[in-house]
Amino acid sequence: MRNDNWYRQDGEYRMIDGIKVPGFIGGTRHFIRLCGKSIAVDSGIGLDSNGEIKVQYLPDGNNYVGERIDLILETHKHFDHSGSLPALMWHHPEALMLMSTKAFEGTRVTLEDSNHIAFKEAEKARKMGLPIPKPVFTEEQLDFFYNNPNLRVVDLSWWVDLNKEFSTDEWAGWEIGLHSAGHDVGASSFFIIAPDGNRIFLTGDIASHPTVVPGVMLPDDEFLGDFFTGGKVIMITEATNGGLRMAKPRSEVNREWDDIVRKTYERGGIVFNPSYAASKGSDRILKSLHLGLPIIVDGLVRDHIRVELPEIDELIKNGKVIFIEEDKNKKEEAWRQRMEYTRGEHGCVIYIASSATLNQGIASAIAPEILPNEKNTTVFTGHVFDDSVAKTILEIERGRTLKMTNLVKGRIEPIYVNVRCGVRHLDDSSHDYQGGLIERVRLARPETLIVHHCPGEASFNAFAEQIRSLPHPPKKLIWGLNGRKILF
């Protein structure tokens, strides 16, 4: 039965000039074959650029049409892990589905936004005379996701008896635990015990340092029991920062943020934080409240904050956080507010808006008002993608002109922006760095370590070198490249 157990990563690649290149962070989907069961974990979306158009694409496998999927698990709500779940679930009504309550609530926001982005990109393509991208999922599939009778959501942390939870007798001898992964509100690590004694520890995206939620290295002994000692352990770890050591203590990064805000206040400018919609906006609010400045929040990040921060209504009531007008019937009022805050008419504020790449989202729409003002500071606090406007802004000299685009009355129009404000990047990742990732492997002592979510060969090699230097390294250390079938 040994060779009947295997793992394959089906989504982590990038489309570069129409060519599929493995070994990048893409739309994650794990496929695990274990004790006769087929288990899919996550189903994200990758992005490809076709000139000005962003094309969404699916992981490999055609959603496993014609195959049986027994169980679908979701680690967290982020776009690259959940963006194609409706299509996968719709094609597999036989599958049981399990995720945390907060992951489900946040995924609803993510999927609605994904649908909105796909519609906008199709509109762009139509206006430019380009082929219209096929949507990743349909409204029918989205509705099925929301109302799937086989979907169960649970509060973290929890061990689930599948037979009891789903009123079946097909999962005798299986145990599945969900525990906070620290990375995001509702983000889960999965602990799977199979009838043959094999243990699968799938970290999901994970952080041992505090983010918007407390960090987690490993669960406590009460949760784990004999998980790491009662059988062979196969550990599947993300390694987004596997090649990176933490450059400075997180406390120092937080002090740098405080210093940037204070100096911008003294100049009479505003602090602009283009933010990933999920998690990062909430995290920045929590790290800024003590500074005493109004925190303006705009774009999709507002929807995620309502899921992530229980105290947000009180913060809004007290005037510490201000949401730009959300009523879609009051667009003129929303834009009036944006212009007043971005032009400094209300003094120094911290303006958090999605998206962090500045390729799209409300942040890209207000950036032309903020970037030319020498008094302002733009601060990126998340991962900076190579093909992003954010990357260009960080690299060009101050005073240089940047070309951005906008959709105006159905036409793509260029906007030329002179970037004169201060620009900073604070590496405040919600993923563990190399040290945290290695320490977790040291503590878990898996027999097999499969590495995924790793941005390139150099990063994997740097991580692998440190893993091999552990006192008790894994017997097998394998890069889970897209499409590689790994026996265990």
VEXMAR-13378 format. One line per 5 residues: number of its first residue (from 1); their letters; for each residue x, y negated, z negated of C-alpha. Coordinates in Angstrom, 3 decimals, m for minus. Each point is the difference from the previous one (the first is absolute). Layout:
REM VEXMAR-13378
NUM> a> X Y Z  ...
END
This chain:
REM VEXMAR-13378
1> mrndn> 0.000 0.000 0.000  3.043 m2.242 m0.392  0.083 m1.239 3.573  m3.734 m0.707 m0.067  0.731 m2.994 m2.253
6> wyrqd> 1.242 m3.066 1.819  m0.070 m3.789 0.214  m0.073 m2.431 2.922  m0.089 m3.792 0.209  m2.246 m1.039 2.884
11> geyrm> m0.059 m3.780 m0.013  3.303 m1.655 m0.812  1.351 m1.261 3.287  m0.103 m3.191 1.989  m0.987 m0.632 3.571
16> idgik> 2.827 m2.043 1.511  m0.583 m1.061 3.610  m2.444 2.873 0.337  2.454 2.607 m1.321  m0.647 1.936 m3.192
21> vpgfi> 2.985 m0.319 m2.354  m0.049 2.058 m3.247  1.747 m1.047 m3.193  m1.890 m3.220 m0.655  m2.757 m1.031 m2.376
26> ggtrh> m3.242 0.330 1.955  m3.498 1.267 m0.734  0.612 2.663 m2.640  m1.752 3.360 0.129  1.291 3.083 m1.819
31> firlc> m1.091 3.482 1.091  0.543 2.834 m2.481  m0.731 3.667 0.604  m0.075 1.787 m3.350  m1.453 3.379 m1.039
36> gksia> m2.241 0.102 3.049  m1.371 m3.521 m0.517  0.549 m2.992 2.285  0.406 m3.259 m1.915  0.297 m3.481 1.533
41> vdsgi> 1.273 m2.840 m2.169  m0.580 m3.590 1.169  m0.892 m1.086 3.510  1.440 m3.377 0.839  0.377 m2.228 3.011
46> gldsn> 3.131 m1.084 1.798  0.354 m3.179 2.000  1.531 m0.522 3.421  0.533 m3.326 1.735  m1.055 m0.561 3.597
51> geikv> 1.082 m3.583 0.487  m2.355 m2.077 m2.143  m2.313 2.967 m0.633  0.255 2.285 m3.030  m1.076 3.545 0.888
56> qylpd> m1.040 2.370 m2.773  0.972 3.638 0.447  m0.672 3.265 m1.782  2.275 2.632 m1.477  0.667 3.053 2.172
61> gnnyv> m2.301 3.000 0.165  m3.176 m1.472 1.525  m1.543 0.077 m3.482  0.486 3.800 0.061  m3.107 0.429 2.142
66> gerid> m0.709 3.724 0.354  1.870 0.862 m3.207  m1.369 0.406 m3.498  1.019 m2.472 m2.698  m0.856 1.158 m3.507
71> lilet> 0.965 m3.044 m2.062  0.771 m3.669 0.664  1.772 m2.081 m2.648  0.700 m3.734 0.050  2.823 m1.553 m1.999
76> hkhfd> m0.967 m3.679 0.329  m1.793 m2.663 1.971  2.789 m1.582 2.024  m0.588 m0.227 3.753  2.863 2.323 0.952
81> hsgsl> m1.448 2.740 m2.224  m3.775 m0.396 0.325  m0.730 m1.810 3.258  m1.117 3.048 2.006  m1.715 2.001 m2.760
86> palmw> m3.524 m0.439 1.450  0.950 1.724 3.258  1.764 2.873 m1.779  m2.897 0.553 m2.410  m2.629 m0.241 2.734
91> hhpea> 1.708 2.761 1.997  0.188 2.193 m3.121  m3.301 m0.013 m1.870  1.056 3.376 m1.440  2.855 m1.582 m1.964
96> lmlms> m0.213 m0.937 m3.658  1.260 m3.536 m0.644  1.603 m1.350 m3.165  1.345 m3.417 m1.023  0.016 m2.361 m2.958
101> tkafe> m2.906 m2.361 m0.612  2.086 m3.140 0.503  1.603 1.435 3.137  m3.476 0.503 1.463  m1.132 m3.522 m0.885
106> gtrvt> 3.133 m1.515 1.518  m0.131 2.238 3.068  m3.452 m1.355 0.819  1.529 m3.475 0.227  2.932 1.289 2.073
111> ledsn> m2.228 1.839 2.477  m2.360 m2.928 0.499  3.030 m2.158 0.755  1.438 2.621 2.353  m3.274 m0.002 1.897
116> hiafk> 0.080 m3.793 0.151  3.606 m0.067 1.264  m0.778 2.565 2.706  m2.932 m2.129 1.176  2.138 m3.151 0.131
121> eaeka> 2.828 1.741 1.862  m2.500 1.386 2.516  m1.303 m3.533 0.489  3.542 m1.262 0.576  0.679 2.751 2.532
126> rkmgl> m3.234 m0.760 1.831  0.826 m3.701 0.266  3.535 0.772 1.225  m1.164 2.553 2.563  1.808 2.871 m1.740
131> pipkp> m1.325 3.528 m0.636  m2.249 m0.004 m3.047  1.440 2.201 m2.776  m2.186 2.904 m1.100  m1.173 m0.480 m3.603
136> vftee> 1.529 2.333 m2.570  m3.415 0.791 m1.473  m3.631 m0.799 0.764  m2.752 m1.508 m2.125  m1.571 3.463 m0.189
141> qldff> 3.231 1.465 m1.357  0.349 m2.837 m2.513  m3.532 0.614 m1.248  0.780 3.717 m0.383  3.035 m0.861 m2.119
146> ynnpn> m2.132 m2.060 m2.380  m2.723 2.645 m0.269  1.908 3.274 0.304  m1.623 2.528 m2.397  3.382 1.750 m0.374
151> lrvvd> 1.739 m3.141 m1.292  0.831 m0.211 m3.695  1.627 m2.957 m1.729  1.531 0.372 m3.462  1.568 m2.292 m2.560
156> lswwv> 3.753 0.318 m0.549  1.542 2.038 m1.493  m1.825 3.305 0.509  0.361 3.711 0.702  m2.779 1.131 2.345
161> dlnke> m1.609 3.434 0.037  m1.042 0.136 3.670  m2.367 2.938 m0.472  m1.849 m1.836 m2.745  0.125 m3.453 1.614
166> fstde> m1.270 1.207 3.394  m2.169 2.943 m1.154  1.958 2.580 1.990  1.959 3.175 m0.655  2.651 m0.485 2.706
171> wagwe> 2.694 m1.613 m2.163  0.680 2.567 m2.708  3.536 m0.331 m1.366  0.474 m3.579 1.217  0.638 m3.025 m2.208
176> iglhs> 0.296 m3.571 1.292  1.048 m2.955 m2.122  m0.200 m3.693 0.862  2.173 m2.438 m1.932  0.742 m3.686 0.475
181> aghdv> 2.972 m0.623 2.287  0.506 m3.581 m1.185  0.276 m1.356 3.553  m3.520 m1.401 0.264  m3.327 m0.118 m1.814
186> gassf> m1.394 3.521 0.321  3.097 1.395 1.732  0.451 3.689 m0.798  2.705 2.605 m0.123  m1.331 3.527 0.574
191> fiiap> 1.019 3.072 m1.983  m1.146 3.206 1.700  0.294 3.463 m1.550  m0.761 2.785 2.497  m1.083 3.587 m0.765
196> dgnri> 3.458 1.312 0.996  1.624 m2.171 m2.684  1.453 m2.587 2.371  m0.186 m3.567 m1.220  m0.266 m2.991 2.343
201> fltgd> 0.923 m3.386 m1.474  m0.933 m2.647 2.571  0.998 m3.392 m1.363  m1.907 m2.209 2.418  1.354 m3.542 0.134
206> iashp> 1.350 m0.419 m3.517  1.573 m2.500 m2.392  1.526 0.513 m3.435  0.072 m3.763 m0.612  m3.098 m2.103 m0.766
211> tvvpg> m1.889 m1.320 3.017  m3.637 m1.018 m0.224  m0.269 3.155 m2.144  2.483 1.597 m2.442  2.855 1.919 1.588
216> vmlpd> 0.269 3.795 m0.175  3.149 2.113 0.124  m1.780 3.281 m0.801  m3.199 0.809 m1.904  0.292 0.922 m3.659
221> deflg> 0.307 3.587 m1.206  m3.661 0.170 m0.972  m0.979 m0.503 3.647  2.792 2.101 1.510  m0.154 3.058 m2.237
226> dfftg> 2.223 2.643 1.633  m0.228 m1.530 3.480  3.771 m0.355 0.449  0.919 3.221 m1.814  m2.712 2.494 0.939
231> gkvim> 0.900 0.598 3.646  1.940 m1.154 3.044  m0.340 m3.768 0.540  m0.127 m1.580 3.451  0.265 m3.773 m0.372
236> iteat> m1.092 m2.320 2.812  1.289 m3.491 m0.715  m0.297 m3.293 1.766  3.295 m1.836 0.546  m0.943 m3.422 1.346
241> ngglr> 2.921 m1.465 m1.955  2.038 3.201 m0.104  3.016 m1.725 1.502  m0.289 m3.118 m2.149  1.267 m0.590 m3.482
246> makpr> m1.801 m2.666 m1.971  2.038 m3.127 0.673  m0.929 m1.682 m3.268  m2.144 0.717 m3.053  m3.700 m0.569 0.526
251> sevnr> 0.026 m2.521 m2.851  2.456 m2.076 2.031  m2.257 0.165 3.069  m2.867 m1.267 m2.151  2.180 m2.865 m1.282
256> ewddi> 0.889 m0.914 3.591  m3.703 m0.239 0.822  m0.573 m2.273 m2.991  2.950 m2.160 1.054  m1.266 m0.309 3.589
261> vrkty> m3.441 m1.064 m1.197  1.385 m2.596 m2.434  2.355 m1.553 2.566  m2.776 m0.154 2.599  m2.231 m1.682 m2.571
266> erggi> 2.704 m2.580 m0.689  0.243 m0.758 3.745  m3.760 m0.426 0.257  m0.458 2.927 2.367  m2.038 3.196 m0.050
271> vfnps> 1.143 3.618 m0.323  m1.250 2.197 2.850  m0.044 3.770 m0.562  m1.026 1.968 3.116  m1.111 3.233 m1.618
276> yaask> m0.951 3.541 0.831  m3.695 0.131 m0.762  0.062 3.054 m2.251  1.732 m0.188 m3.400  2.601 m2.680 0.713
281> gsdri> m2.403 m2.912 m0.414  m1.213 1.262 m3.367  3.578 0.604 m1.105  0.990 m3.559 0.959  m2.942 m1.455 m1.921
286> lkslh> 1.022 1.853 m3.157  3.599 m1.207 0.406  m1.081 m3.623 0.503  m2.702 m0.703 m2.582  2.529 m1.119 m2.628
291> lglpi> 1.238 m2.763 2.320  m3.212 m1.973 m0.465  m0.550 m0.947 3.650  m3.230 0.653 1.917  0.249 3.252 1.970
296> ivdgl> m1.860 m0.195 3.313  m1.000 3.317 1.588  m1.099 0.389 3.614  m0.788 2.731 2.508  m0.464 3.733 m0.475
301> vrdhi> 2.128 m0.057 m3.145  m3.074 m1.385 m1.811  m1.951 3.211 0.604  2.801 2.181 m1.337  0.490 m2.212 m3.058
306> rvelp> m3.655 0.488 m0.938  0.672 3.762 m0.106  3.418 m0.232 m1.657  m0.369 m2.661 m2.711  m2.884 0.494 m2.457
311> eidel> 0.693 m3.458 m1.434  m0.259 m1.879 3.315  m3.478 m1.466 m0.622  1.188 m1.475 m3.309  3.133 m1.420 1.658
316> ikngk> m2.151 m1.654 2.673  m2.420 m1.338 m2.612  2.903 m1.553 m1.927  1.393 m1.617 3.155  3.293 1.892 m0.176
321> vifie> m0.741 1.765 3.291  m1.928 m1.590 2.870  m1.422 2.032 2.879  m0.397 m1.831 3.294  m3.691 m0.026 0.985
326> edknk> m1.017 3.595 0.828  m3.460 m0.559 1.504  0.314 0.768 3.721  m2.792 m2.499 0.652  2.141 m2.784 m1.478
331> keeaw> 3.052 0.180 2.250  0.317 m3.779 0.289  0.119 m0.325 m3.779  2.633 2.741 m0.190  2.199 m1.799 2.518
336> rqrme> m0.474 m3.334 m1.768  1.268 1.610 m3.205  2.940 1.626 1.792  1.124 m3.258 1.547  m0.223 m1.887 m3.296
341> ytrge> 2.100 2.550 m1.883  2.565 0.635 2.752  0.515 m3.749 0.508  0.626 m0.496 m3.701  m3.060 m2.118 m0.695
346> hgcvi> m0.509 1.811 m3.322  3.659 m0.073 m1.006  2.241 3.000 m0.430  m1.776 3.345 0.244  0.999 3.607 0.565
351> yiass> m1.770 1.066 3.204  m0.326 3.782 0.467  m1.370 1.105 3.378  0.035 3.149 2.099  1.809 1.231 2.073
356> atlnq> 3.664 0.265 m1.057  1.310 0.508 3.534  m1.489 m3.308 1.223  m0.849 1.855 3.217  m3.693 m0.299 m0.793
361> giasa> m2.417 m0.785 m2.783  m0.901 m3.292 m1.602  3.622 m0.551 m1.075  1.046 m0.346 3.638  m2.820 m2.487 0.600
366> iapei> 1.022 m2.347 m2.839  3.762 0.412 0.447  0.242 m2.836 2.591  m1.174 m2.416 m2.725  2.520 1.255 m2.572
371> lpnek> 3.206 0.916 1.828  0.915 m3.502 1.333  m0.080 m1.682 m3.442  3.471 m0.181 m1.613  m1.561 m0.216 m3.470
376> nttvf> m1.662 3.421 0.300  1.456 3.454 m0.615  m1.093 3.188 1.748  0.775 3.140 m2.001  m0.268 3.549 1.332
381> tghvf> m0.189 2.556 m2.811  m0.550 3.270 1.872  1.620 2.129 2.693  0.941 m2.005 3.112  m0.601 1.878 3.256
386> ddsva> 2.449 m0.440 2.861  m2.624 m1.040 2.565  m1.740 m2.521 m2.268  m0.235 m3.788 0.114  1.133 0.104 m3.635
391> ktile> 3.306 1.563 1.075  0.538 m2.755 2.573  m0.743 m2.754 m2.524  2.500 1.449 m2.464  2.742 0.130 2.628
396> iergr> m0.334 m3.272 1.918  1.658 m3.229 m1.103  m2.125 m2.607 m1.713  m1.230 m2.562 2.483  m0.271 2.506 2.845
401> tlkmt> m3.271 0.471 1.849  m1.928 3.248 m0.243  m2.575 1.225 2.504  m3.158 1.405 m1.553  m3.306 0.889 1.650
406> nlvkg> m3.653 m0.471 m0.774  m3.288 1.042 1.572  m1.868 m3.229 0.825  m3.443 0.229 1.606  0.850 3.366 1.510
411> riepi> 3.439 m0.992 1.283  3.444 0.849 m1.319  1.751 m3.322 m0.517  3.588 m0.598 m1.110  0.714 m2.111 m3.060
416> yvnvr> 3.476 m1.466 m0.422  0.908 m0.525 m3.628  3.065 m1.808 m1.319  1.142 1.984 m3.042  1.366 m2.575 m2.458
421> cgvrh> m1.241 1.346 m3.334  2.110 2.096 m2.332  m0.195 3.730 0.745  0.828 2.801 m2.447  m0.330 3.764 m0.219
426> lddss> m0.290 1.555 m3.450  0.417 3.760 0.141  m2.873 0.853 m2.330  m0.857 3.388 1.466  m2.797 2.135 m1.420
431> hdyqg> 2.010 3.083 1.020  2.742 1.511 m2.129  3.551 m0.804 1.021  2.704 2.633 0.344  0.701 0.232 m3.729
436> glier> m3.606 0.689 m0.958  m0.491 2.509 2.811  3.127 1.939 m0.957  m0.838 0.016 m3.709  m3.411 1.504 0.756
441> vrlar> 1.624 2.813 2.001  2.500 0.571 m2.817  m2.809 0.388 m2.520  m2.225 2.157 2.225  2.827 2.323 1.171
446> petli> m1.888 1.333 3.053  1.262 3.003 1.932  m0.913 m1.736 3.267  m0.036 m3.770 0.582  m1.755 m1.347 3.097
451> vhhcp> 0.622 m3.681 0.728  m2.420 m2.146 2.015  m0.997 m3.674 0.421  3.683 m0.709 0.583  0.971 m2.820 2.409
456> geasf> 2.700 1.608 2.122  2.937 2.388 m0.077  2.401 m2.311 m1.840  m2.506 m0.417 m2.825  m0.585 3.751 m0.256
461> nafae> 3.727 0.777 m0.005  0.666 m2.522 m2.777  m2.795 1.504 m2.088  1.034 3.596 0.730  3.598 m0.692 m1.026
466> qirsl> m1.144 m1.097 m3.451  m2.395 2.951 m0.353  2.769 2.485 0.802  2.152 m1.518 m2.749  m2.536 0.872 m2.723
471> phppk> 1.044 2.601 m2.610  m2.783 2.312 1.223  m0.825 m1.030 3.581  m2.855 1.651 1.915  0.951 3.192 1.818
476> kliwg> m1.653 m1.460 3.096  0.032 m3.689 0.923  m1.876 m0.695 3.221  m0.971 m3.159 1.854  m3.665 0.455 0.836
481> lngrk> 0.268 m1.440 3.482  m3.234 m0.344 1.913  m0.996 3.348 1.529  2.611 2.083 m1.852  m1.480 3.202 m1.457
486> ilf> 1.670 0.725 m3.346  m0.390 3.457 m1.541  0.076 0.435 m3.765
END
